[in-house]
């Protein structure tokens, strides 16, 4: 097959631009000291893509710190409370304190609440999460048979989400995920930032149910203290 010279030149130019734009590349998962989960009653799983590269829970850390928990990640990881299944109407909330914004990243990474966990830790797991970034943005996404996005492929700006003063500075977010009747809401710092009909979430390719286990989720290379984790019914 012959390739048109103009097409060849365009492809080469595109590859050159991609190679010269390191800011678009994902940062590699860093090494974490004192690794593993040391808090009773918690389990976890690293994301499938990280697991395919050989990452395990030995590459993250979840420990008790003061009245809360401290999560330090290499690979992106979801932690949950096995056997603590929530049904009907409920809210899960917690406060997330990012100790030093972007200290280990070349771009912001998120953290937040997980609900509706079913089949957790298996290749059939389904769950929903709402996560905030220290730059005033948030995402609502989930895992079904495949990962799915509820508020688009890119993080969404919202005035309710706190912004760090700059890299290395602390930033805190209160995040809550609620199921109320046929509606699921994410609130950040007391403001509802996203609302979905249950029927848009519980269907083929997405959640098995809004009933399920709950927990916490952290992007890769994060260091976050979680306090005030609570379930309200």
C-alpha positions as CSV (number, residue, x, y, z in Angstrom):
1,X,0.0,0.0,0.0
2,X,1.3,3.5,-0.9
3,X,1.2,6.3,1.6
4,X,0.5,9.8,0.4
5,X,3.5,12.1,1.1
6,X,1.3,14.7,2.7
7,X,-0.3,12.2,5.0
8,X,3.1,10.8,6.0
9,X,4.3,14.4,6.8
10,X,1.1,15.1,8.9
11,X,1.6,11.9,10.9
12,X,5.2,12.7,11.6
13,X,4.3,16.2,12.7
14,X,1.6,14.8,15.0
15,X,4.1,12.3,16.6
16,X,6.6,15.1,17.1
17,X,4.0,17.3,18.9
18,X,3.0,14.4,21.1
19,X,6.6,13.6,22.0
20,X,7.3,17.2,22.8
21,X,4.3,17.6,25.2
22,X,5.3,15.8,28.4
23,X,2.6,17.7,30.4
24,X,0.0,15.4,28.8
25,X,1.7,12.2,29.9
26,X,0.6,10.5,33.1
27,X,3.1,10.5,35.9
28,X,4.4,7.0,36.8
29,X,3.2,5.5,40.0
30,X,5.8,6.3,42.8
31,X,7.1,4.0,45.4
32,X,5.4,4.1,48.8
33,X,7.2,3.4,52.1
34,X,5.6,1.3,54.9
35,X,3.2,-0.3,52.5
36,X,-0.2,-2.1,52.7
37,X,-3.4,-1.7,54.7
38,X,-2.9,-1.7,58.5
39,X,-6.4,-0.5,59.5
40,X,-8.7,-3.3,60.7
41,X,-12.0,-3.7,58.8
42,X,-10.7,-2.3,55.5
43,X,-9.8,-3.9,52.2
44,X,-8.6,-2.5,48.9
45,X,-7.8,-3.0,45.2
46,X,-5.6,-1.2,42.8
47,X,-7.0,-0.2,39.5
48,X,-7.0,-2.8,36.7
49,X,-4.6,-0.9,34.5
50,X,-2.1,-0.7,37.4
51,X,-2.6,-4.3,38.3
52,X,-1.8,-5.3,34.7
53,X,1.5,-3.5,35.2
54,X,2.2,-5.6,38.3
55,X,1.0,-3.2,41.0
56,X,-0.5,-4.6,44.2
57,X,-1.7,-3.3,47.6
58,X,1.9,-3.5,48.6
59,X,2.3,-0.4,46.5
60,X,-0.1,1.8,48.6
61,X,-0.6,2.5,52.3
62,X,-3.7,3.0,54.4
63,X,-3.0,3.7,58.1
64,X,-4.8,5.1,61.1
65,X,-3.8,8.7,61.9
66,X,-5.3,10.6,64.8
67,X,-9.1,10.3,64.5
68,X,-9.0,9.4,60.9
69,X,-7.1,7.6,58.1
70,X,-4.2,8.5,55.9
71,X,-4.0,7.1,52.4
72,X,-0.8,7.3,50.4
73,X,-0.9,5.9,46.9
74,X,1.4,4.8,44.2
75,X,-1.3,3.3,41.9
76,X,-4.8,4.6,41.9
77,X,-6.7,2.5,44.6
78,X,-10.2,1.9,46.0
79,X,-10.6,1.0,49.6
80,X,-13.8,-0.3,51.1
81,X,-15.5,-1.7,54.3
82,X,-16.2,-5.4,53.4
83,X,-19.6,-6.6,54.7
84,X,-20.8,-3.1,55.6
85,X,-23.6,-3.0,53.0
86,X,-25.8,0.1,52.8
87,X,-29.4,-0.2,51.4
88,X,-32.2,2.1,50.7
89,X,-31.6,5.8,51.4
90,X,-28.2,6.9,52.9
91,X,-25.4,9.4,52.7
92,X,-21.6,8.7,53.0
93,X,-19.5,11.7,53.8
94,X,-15.9,12.5,54.8
95,X,-13.4,15.4,54.9
96,X,-10.3,15.0,52.7
97,X,-7.2,17.0,53.5
98,X,-4.6,16.9,50.7
99,X,-1.5,17.7,52.7
100,X,0.6,19.2,49.8
101,X,-1.2,19.8,46.6
102,X,0.6,18.3,43.6
103,X,3.6,17.4,45.7
104,X,4.0,14.1,43.9
105,X,2.4,14.9,40.6
106,X,2.9,16.9,37.5
107,X,-0.9,17.6,37.4
108,X,-3.8,17.4,40.0
109,X,-5.0,14.0,41.1
110,X,-8.3,13.4,42.8
111,X,-9.8,11.7,45.9
112,X,-13.3,11.0,47.2
113,X,-16.2,8.8,48.3
114,X,-17.2,5.4,46.9
115,X,-20.8,3.9,47.2
116,X,-22.8,1.1,45.7
117,X,-20.0,-1.4,45.8
118,X,-20.9,-4.9,44.6
119,X,-18.4,-7.7,43.8
120,X,-15.6,-5.6,45.1
121,X,-12.2,-6.8,44.4
122,X,-13.3,-9.1,41.6
123,X,-13.4,-8.7,37.8
124,X,-17.2,-8.1,38.1
125,X,-17.0,-5.2,40.6
126,X,-19.4,-2.3,40.2
127,X,-19.3,1.0,42.2
128,X,-19.8,4.8,41.9
129,X,-17.5,7.5,43.1
130,X,-17.3,11.3,43.4
131,X,-13.9,12.8,43.7
132,X,-12.5,16.3,44.0
133,X,-9.3,17.9,42.8
134,X,-7.3,20.6,44.6
135,X,-7.8,22.9,41.6
136,X,-11.5,23.4,41.9
137,X,-12.7,20.5,39.8
138,X,-14.5,17.2,40.3
139,X,-15.5,14.0,38.6
140,X,-18.4,11.5,39.0
141,X,-17.5,8.1,37.5
142,X,-17.9,4.4,38.2
143,X,-16.8,0.9,37.4
144,X,-19.3,-1.5,35.7
145,X,-18.3,-4.1,33.2
146,X,-16.1,-1.2,32.0
147,X,-15.3,2.1,33.6
148,X,-18.0,4.8,32.9
149,X,-18.2,8.6,33.2
150,X,-21.2,10.5,34.5
151,X,-20.0,14.1,34.1
152,X,-17.9,13.9,31.0
153,X,-14.4,12.7,30.1
154,X,-12.7,15.7,31.7
155,X,-12.9,17.0,35.3
156,X,-15.6,19.7,35.7
157,X,-15.1,23.1,37.3
158,X,-17.3,24.1,40.2
159,X,-17.1,27.1,42.5
160,X,-17.9,24.9,45.5
161,X,-14.7,22.9,45.1
162,X,-11.8,24.4,47.1
163,X,-8.6,25.4,45.3
164,X,-5.1,25.1,46.8
165,X,-3.1,28.3,47.0
166,X,-0.5,26.6,44.9
167,X,1.6,23.5,44.6
168,X,2.8,22.2,47.9
169,X,0.0,24.0,49.8
170,X,-2.8,22.2,51.7
171,X,-6.4,22.0,50.5
172,X,-9.4,20.4,52.1
173,X,-12.7,19.1,50.7
174,X,-15.8,17.7,52.3
175,X,-17.4,15.2,50.0
176,X,-20.7,13.4,50.3
177,X,-22.5,10.9,48.1
178,X,-26.2,10.3,48.8
179,X,-29.0,8.0,47.7
180,X,-32.5,9.5,48.2
181,X,-35.4,7.7,46.6
182,X,-34.7,7.6,42.9
183,X,-32.0,10.3,43.0
184,X,-28.2,10.1,43.6
185,X,-26.4,13.3,44.5
186,X,-22.8,14.3,45.1
187,X,-22.2,17.3,47.4
188,X,-18.8,19.0,47.8
189,X,-18.3,21.5,50.7
190,X,-22.0,21.6,51.3
191,X,-23.1,22.3,47.7
192,X,-24.7,19.7,45.4
193,X,-22.5,19.6,42.4
194,X,-24.1,16.6,40.5
195,X,-27.5,14.9,40.6
196,X,-28.5,11.8,38.7
197,X,-31.6,9.6,38.3
198,X,-31.1,6.2,39.7
199,X,-32.2,4.7,36.4
200,X,-29.2,6.4,34.6
201,X,-26.9,4.6,37.0
202,X,-28.4,1.2,37.6
203,X,-28.5,-0.3,34.1
204,X,-26.6,-2.5,31.8
205,X,-23.0,-1.4,31.6
206,X,-23.1,0.5,34.9
207,X,-24.1,-0.3,38.5
208,X,-25.6,-3.5,39.7
209,X,-27.5,-1.5,42.4
210,X,-27.2,1.6,44.5
211,X,-27.2,-0.8,47.5
212,X,-23.8,-2.0,48.4
213,X,-20.5,-1.5,50.3
214,X,-18.9,2.0,50.7
215,X,-15.4,3.3,50.9
216,X,-12.8,5.7,49.6
217,X,-11.0,6.2,46.4
218,X,-7.6,7.9,45.6
219,X,-5.9,8.7,42.3
220,X,-2.3,7.7,41.9
221,X,0.5,9.5,43.7
222,X,-1.8,11.1,46.4
223,X,-1.2,11.7,50.1
224,X,-4.5,12.5,51.9
225,X,-5.8,12.5,55.5
226,X,-9.5,11.5,55.8
227,X,-11.5,12.5,58.9
228,X,-15.2,12.4,59.8
229,X,-16.0,9.4,57.7
230,X,-19.7,8.8,58.5
231,X,-22.8,7.0,57.2
232,X,-26.1,8.9,57.7
233,X,-29.5,7.2,57.1
